[in-house]
Amino acid sequence: MTIERGTSRRRVAGTGLASSRARFERRAAAVRRRSRLLAWLLVGVLLLAGLLAWLGWFSGVLTVSVVEVRGVPAASAAQVRSVARVPLGEPLLRVDTDEVLARLVADRAWHSVTVTRSLPDTVVIELTPRVAVLAVRNPRGEVDVVDRDGFAFRTVAAAPAGVPLVSSGAAQVTGAGVAAALSALGSLEPSLRGDVADVSVSTADQVSFTVKAKGEKRKTVVWGGAADGQRKADLVRLLLPEPGSTIDVSVPTSPVTR
């Protein structure tokens, strides 16, 4: 019985060793298959990347034929394309988008600009135009058009329609004076801001302007300095229907109409 038990143990031990070897070989084979699959996938990715690079850089397949302009009216798109000077017919990936961007930024008319490529044949230009808020006469007698950030982005002969021209008691409106005027206008409600004209800034950066009241009658608003802008705007809105031709909110704790 002792011999039989020993024989049984040897048989079990032999069977366990063979089973472990088989599992090891299966795992090794699975690892080899995964390695080969990963290698083929890598080769495929490299081949695809090489094909796309060849198509985009050297072939005549992916060439620029469309310049899509977003963010401006259709009537302005042609002018944007003229400034951008995207080389039509050139392989798409060889178009220098940084150069196109630099030409558009130099035009100063845009608050933000992006230039991207879009397969198979398009360069996309997306723009946010600057909006004229004030016009300021410069020392040469021309008019600089200024956006809400105080950036002068266009020089013209006369203020555009609907854009108030800022004057000053000094020969030239200072940067601080422009900032004070922008602060005053920015505090007003949009509906009222569109009726503002004849903005004046004193040498002490005190602001005044006229605004349309009932009918076509205009009233003068003595705004004063940049402080308490929201409170002054509320007072102007409340006092505008009242009698008188002048609203003085330069001291908002003691507003005056006369």
C-alpha positions in Angstrom: 0.0 0.0 0.0 2.9 2.3 0.7 4.3 1.7 -2.8 0.9 2.4 -4.4 0.6 5.7 -2.5 4.0 6.7 -3.6 3.2 5.9 -7.2 0.0 7.9 -6.9 1.9 10.9 -5.6 4.4 10.7 -8.4 1.6 10.6 -11.0 -0.2 13.6 -9.4 3.1 15.6 -9.3 3.8 14.8 -12.9 0.4 15.8 -14.0 0.6 19.2 -12.1 4.0 20.0 -13.8 2.6 19.4 -17.3 -0.4 21.5 -16.6 1.7 24.4 -15.3 4.0 24.2 -18.4 1.0 24.3 -20.7 -0.4 27.4 -18.9 3.0 29.1 -19.2 3.2 28.3 -22.9 -0.3 29.7 -23.5 0.5 32.9 -21.7 3.8 33.2 -23.5 2.0 32.7 -26.8 -0.6 35.3 -25.9 2.2 37.8 -25.0 3.9 37.2 -28.4 0.6 37.7 -30.2 0.0 41.0 -28.4 3.5 42.1 -29.1 3.1 41.3 -32.8 -0.3 43.1 -32.9 1.2 46.2 -31.2 4.1 46.2 -33.6 1.7 46.0 -36.6 -0.4 48.7 -35.2 2.6 51.0 -34.7 3.7 50.3 -38.3 0.2 51.1 -39.5 0.1 54.4 -37.6 3.6 55.4 -38.9 2.5 54.5 -42.5 -0.7 56.5 -42.1 1.2 59.5 -40.6 3.7 59.3 -43.5 0.9 59.2 -46.0 -0.9 62.2 -44.5 2.4 64.1 -44.3 3.1 63.3 -48.0 -0.4 64.2 -49.0 -0.4 67.5 -47.0 3.2 68.6 -47.7 4.1 67.4 -51.1 1.2 66.0 -53.2 -1.4 67.9 -55.1 -4.2 66.2 -53.3 -4.6 68.2 -50.1 -4.1 71.7 -51.5 -5.7 74.9 -50.3 -8.7 75.8 -52.4 -11.0 77.4 -49.8 -10.4 80.3 -47.3 -13.4 80.3 -44.9 -13.9 83.5 -42.9 -16.0 83.5 -39.8 -17.2 86.3 -37.5 -17.7 89.0 -40.1 -20.4 89.9 -42.6 -20.1 88.3 -46.0 -19.4 91.7 -47.5 -16.3 92.1 -45.3 -14.9 88.5 -46.0 -13.3 89.5 -49.3 -11.3 92.3 -47.6 -10.2 89.8 -44.9 -9.0 87.3 -47.5 -7.1 90.2 -49.3 -5.3 91.1 -46.1 -4.6 87.4 -45.1 -3.1 86.5 -48.5 -3.5 82.7 -48.0 -1.6 81.0 -50.9 -4.3 79.1 -52.8 -3.1 75.9 -54.5 -0.3 75.3 -52.0 -0.2 72.0 -50.0 -2.4 72.5 -46.9 0.2 71.6 -44.3 2.8 74.0 -45.8 0.7 77.1 -45.3 2.3 79.1 -42.6 -0.7 80.0 -40.4 1.5 82.2 -38.1 2.3 84.5 -41.0 -1.3 84.7 -42.0 -2.2 85.5 -38.4 0.5 88.2 -38.2 -0.8 89.9 -41.3 -4.3 90.0 -39.8 -3.2 91.2 -36.4 -1.2 94.0 -38.1 -4.6 95.3 -39.5 -5.5 96.2 -35.8 -9.2 95.8 -36.6 -9.7 92.5 -34.7 -10.1 91.9 -31.0 -9.2 88.3 -31.5 -8.0 86.2 -34.5 -7.4 82.5 -35.0 -6.1 80.8 -38.2 -6.4 77.0 -38.5 -6.3 74.3 -41.2 -9.2 72.0 -41.9 -8.8 68.9 -44.1 -9.0 68.4 -46.9 -8.5 71.8 -48.5 -9.6 74.7 -46.2 -7.9 77.4 -44.1 -10.3 78.8 -41.5 -10.0 82.4 -40.3 -12.1 83.2 -37.2 -12.4 86.9 -36.2 -13.9 89.0 -33.4 -14.1 92.6 -34.7 -13.3 95.5 -32.5 -16.3 97.8 -31.9 -15.9 101.5 -32.1 -17.0 103.2 -28.8 -15.3 106.6 -29.0 -13.6 108.8 -31.6 -10.7 110.9 -30.5 -9.0 113.7 -32.6 -5.3 113.2 -32.7 -2.5 115.9 -33.1 -2.5 115.6 -36.9 -6.2 116.6 -37.0 -7.3 113.1 -37.9 -9.7 111.0 -35.8 -8.6 107.8 -34.0 -11.4 105.3 -33.5 -11.2 103.6 -30.0 -12.8 100.4 -28.8 -14.0 99.6 -25.2 -10.5 98.8 -24.1 -9.2 102.2 -25.2 -7.3 100.7 -28.1 -7.1 103.0 -31.2 -7.6 100.6 -34.1 -8.5 102.9 -37.0 -7.6 106.4 -38.1 -10.2 108.2 -40.2 -11.0 111.7 -41.4 -14.2 112.0 -39.4 -16.0 110.2 -36.6 -18.2 107.3 -37.8 -21.9 107.7 -37.6 -23.2 107.0 -34.1 -19.7 107.1 -32.5 -19.3 110.2 -30.2 -16.3 112.4 -30.8 -14.4 113.3 -27.6 -13.1 116.9 -27.2 -11.0 118.4 -24.6 -10.1 121.8 -23.2 -6.5 120.9 -23.9 -4.9 120.5 -27.3 -5.1 116.7 -27.0 -7.3 114.3 -25.1 -5.0 112.3 -22.8 -5.1 108.6 -22.2 -6.6 109.3 -18.8 -9.2 111.4 -20.3 -10.1 108.6 -22.8 -10.3 106.2 -19.9 -12.6 108.5 -18.0 -14.9 108.9 -20.9 -15.0 105.1 -21.5 -15.8 104.5 -17.9 -18.7 106.9 -18.0 -20.2 105.4 -21.2 -19.6 101.9 -19.9 -21.7 102.7 -16.8 -24.8 103.7 -18.9 -27.5 101.3 -20.1 -26.9 100.2 -23.7 -30.1 101.9 -24.8 -29.0 105.2 -23.4 -25.4 104.8 -24.4 -26.5 104.9 -28.1 -28.0 108.3 -27.6 -24.8 109.9 -26.2 -23.0 112.6 -28.2 -20.6 115.6 -27.7 -18.4 114.0 -25.1 -16.1 116.4 -23.4 -13.2 115.8 -21.1 -11.7 118.7 -19.0 -8.0 119.0 -18.2 -8.8 117.4 -14.9 -10.4 114.4 -16.6 -14.0 115.5 -15.7 -16.5 114.2 -18.2 -19.7 115.7 -19.6 -21.8 114.8 -22.6 -25.2 115.3 -24.2 -27.9 112.7 -24.3 -31.2 112.6 -26.2 -34.3 113.0 -24.0 -38.0 113.0 -25.1 -38.4 113.7 -28.8 -35.2 115.2 -30.3 -34.3 117.4 -27.4 -30.9 116.9 -25.9 -29.8 117.4 -22.4 -26.3 118.0 -21.0 -25.0 115.5 -18.4 -22.2 116.8 -16.1 -20.8 113.4 -15.1 -17.6 114.4 -13.3 -14.9 111.9 -12.4 -14.8 108.1 -12.9 -16.0 107.2 -9.4 -19.5 106.0 -8.5 -20.3 105.2 -12.2 -23.3 102.9 -11.5 -24.9 105.3 -9.1 -24.5 108.2 -11.5 -25.9 106.1 -14.4 -29.0 105.3 -12.2 -29.5 109.0 -11.4 -29.2 110.0 -15.1 -31.9 107.5 -16.0 -34.2 108.7 -13.2 -33.6 112.4 -13.9 -33.8 112.4 -17.7 -37.6 112.8 -17.8 -37.5 115.7 -15.4 -37.6 119.4 -16.5 -34.4 121.2 -17.3 -31.6 121.1 -19.8 -28.8 120.0 -17.5 -28.3 117.0 -15.2 -25.4 117.3 -12.9 -24.4 114.0 -11.2 -20.8 114.9 -10.5 -21.6 114.7 -6.8 -24.0 111.8 -6.8 -25.1 112.4 -3.2 -26.5 115.8 -4.3 -27.7 115.5 -7.9 -28.9 118.7 -9.6 -31.2 119.4 -12.5 -31.5 122.9 -14.0 
